[in-house]
Amino acid sequence: MNKGFVIFVIGIIMFMLGIYLSTSWIVVGSIIGISGGLLLGLSSYFMAMKD
């Protein structure tokens, strides 16, 4: 597995976890959701740049 796909999987899990946690813990869920979204954006860079 390449690093772009690994970062994508971690990002999507963090994004979904952030959405779930934001229903009860707003600040923590928002931070995790935003971090997951940033990882999803970063993974698109690595997927586009093939080594």
N, C-alpha and C positions, 0 to 999 in steps of 0.2 A: 504494500500500500504506500502510496506517495503521501507527502506531508500535507498537500492541499486537501486530500480527502479526509485525512485524520482531523485536521483543523475544522473542516466542514461538519463532521459528525459531532465533535465536541461543541462547536458553536450552536448547532441546532438543538442539542440537548440542553445547553445552558439557556438558550432563548425560550424553549418550552418550559423549563423549570422556572425561569423568571416570570413568565406569564402566570403559571400556577401559584407561585409564592406571592405574587402581587395582589392576590385576592385577600390574603390575610395580613401579610407583612409588606406594606406598600413600598417602603424605601429599599429594603433588601431585595425584594422581587424586581424592582425597577433597575437596580444596579446590576443584578445578574442578567436581566433581559437585555440591557444595553450592552453589556460585555459580550453576551452571546451574539448579538447583532454585529458588533465590531469584528468578532471572529469569523462570522459568515462572510463579511465583506473582505476580510483578509484572505480567506480561503479562495475566493474567486480570483484574486490576483495570482496565487500560486497555481491554481488550475489552468489559468490562461497562459502562464509562463512555463512551458514545458522545458525541462532541463535537457 
